[in-house]
Amino acid sequence: MLSIALLAVLFITGSCTTNPEPINFGTDQCEHCRMTIVDNKFGAEIITNKGKIFKFDAAECMVRYVKTGRINDADVKEYLVIDASKPTQLTDAKKATYLISENFPSPMGANLSAYANRSDADAFQKNHQGEIKSWDDILVKFKMK
């Protein structure tokens, strides 16, 4: 009986993680728009304080999801975005640098790409034009601040 209880506890605590989870491109579905996540240069995740993970096909879907009120900012442990210069790699959304460029369209039409380093964003801007933005700028753009 004790071993069954121990297994149940391990299963329950093991099912909630606080680590990022890789996005399975072509399989995972966006929590906001319900589209299949396919482009590995874009994508985002929210990790809640309880360890639940929500995946998104673009940073703009993640921001719009929070804006709907389906999740409170106070319940979020971490916002993550894919670094467009390093496809599939997640980086801290609050520390990332963003590029809004019509010449580098994102899946949901905001033309928003994210970069872990400002220098990578600057390099993409040289090739694709556009405006460099911070996380706070993105929140203002989506009327969250």
NORZIPE-V558600 format. One record per pair of residues at least 24 apart in sequence whose ideal C-beta (glycine too) atoms are under 10 Angstrom apart, sorted by the first residue. I is the first residue (numbers start at 1). J is the second residue. Records with the same first field share a line. If there is no record, write none. Layout:
I = J + J
This chain:
13 = 51
15 = 51 + 52
16 = 48 + 50 + 51 + 52 + 53
17 = 47 + 51 + 52 + 53
18 = 47 + 48 + 49 + 50 + 51 + 52 + 53 + 77 + 78
19 = 47 + 51 + 53 + 78
20 = 45 + 47 + 53 + 78 + 80 + 89 + 90 + 91 + 92
21 = 45 + 47 + 53 + 55 + 80 + 90
22 = 55 + 88 + 89 + 90
23 = 53 + 55 + 56 + 57 + 80 + 82 + 88 + 90
24 = 55
25 = 57 + 82 + 87 + 88
28 = 55 + 56 + 57
29 = 55 + 56 + 57
30 = 54 + 55 + 56 + 57 + 58 + 61 + 62 + 65 + 107 + 108
31 = 55 + 56 + 57 + 61 + 62 + 65 + 70 + 71
32 = 56 + 57 + 58 + 60 + 61 + 62 + 63 + 64 + 65 + 66 + 67 + 68 + 70 + 108
33 = 57 + 58 + 60 + 61 + 64 + 65 + 107 + 108
34 = 61
35 = 61 + 107 + 108
37 = 61 + 82 + 107
38 = 107
39 = 82 + 84 + 87 + 105 + 106 + 107
40 = 82 + 84 + 86 + 87 + 88 + 89
41 = 82 + 83 + 84 + 85 + 86 + 87 + 88 + 104 + 106 + 107 + 113 + 114
42 = 81 + 82 + 84 + 87 + 104 + 105 + 106 + 107 + 108 + 112 + 113 + 114
43 = 80 + 81 + 82 + 84 + 87 + 88 + 90 + 106 + 107 + 114
44 = 79 + 80 + 81 + 82 + 90 + 93 + 114
45 = 78 + 79 + 80 + 81 + 82 + 90 + 93
46 = 71 + 73 + 75 + 76 + 77 + 78 + 79 + 80 + 93
47 = 76 + 77 + 78 + 79 + 80 + 90
48 = 72 + 75 + 76 + 77 + 78
49 = 74 + 75 + 76 + 77 + 78
50 = 75 + 77
51 = 77
52 = 77
53 = 78 + 80
55 = 80
56 = 80 + 81 + 82 + 107 + 108
57 = 82 + 106 + 107 + 108
58 = 82 + 106 + 107 + 108 + 109 + 110 + 112 + 113 + 114
59 = 84 + 93 + 96 + 98 + 106 + 107 + 108 + 110 + 112 + 113 + 114 + 135 + 138 + 142
60 = 100 + 106 + 107 + 108 + 109 + 110 + 111 + 112 + 138 + 141 + 142
61 = 106 + 107 + 108 + 110
62 = 93 + 138 + 142
63 = 93 + 110 + 112 + 135 + 138 + 139 + 141 + 142 + 143 + 144
64 = 108 + 110 + 142 + 144
66 = 139 + 142 + 144
67 = 139 + 142 + 143 + 144
73 = 139 + 144
79 = 135
80 = 114
81 = 112 + 113 + 114 + 115 + 116 + 135 + 138
82 = 113 + 114 + 115 + 116
83 = 113 + 114 + 115 + 116 + 117 + 120 + 121
84 = 112 + 113 + 114 + 115 + 116 + 120 + 121 + 124
85 = 113 + 114 + 115 + 116 + 117 + 119 + 120 + 121 + 123 + 124
86 = 115 + 116 + 117 + 120
89 = 116
90 = 114 + 116
91 = 115 + 116 + 117
92 = 116 + 135
93 = 135 + 138
94 = 134 + 135 + 136 + 138 + 139
95 = 134 + 135
96 = 120 + 121 + 133 + 134 + 135 + 138
97 = 121 + 122 + 124 + 125 + 132 + 133 + 134 + 135 + 137
98 = 130 + 131 + 132 + 133 + 134 + 135 + 137 + 138 + 141
99 = 123 + 124 + 125 + 128 + 129 + 130 + 131 + 132 + 133
100 = 125 + 129 + 130 + 131 + 132 + 133 + 137 + 138 + 141
101 = 125 + 127 + 128 + 129 + 130 + 131 + 132
102 = 128 + 129 + 130
103 = 127 + 128 + 129 + 130
104 = 128 + 129 + 130
110 = 138 + 141 + 142
112 = 138 + 141 + 142
114 = 138
